[in-house]
């Protein structure tokens, strides 16, 4: 069973471990069943692509998935890595917030 992830599509994240440590990017896609995510500009790999009717063949550079444990949210205030918490607003909405600054992430 897949566990609940605190990272969602569109979030700004920073890589905290691995060869791309320190790089920031937006989450393009999340795979909850594998605990992995694709982040824009991070974990770039080269694939040898066969030619098809629609696209040219050759070596293609694209983003590969990275494990969720190697990612952390970017604090909207400071730009550093932060942990995520949940709280309920006065109007009853449950939102995510950055633990380091208290800034609400979900708008």
Secondary structure, 3 states (H helix, E strand, C coil): CCCCCCCCCCCEEEECCCCCCCCEEEEEEEECCCCEEEECCCCEEEEEECCCCCCCCEEEEEECCEEHHHEEEECCCCCCEECEEEEECCCCCEEEEECCCCCECCC
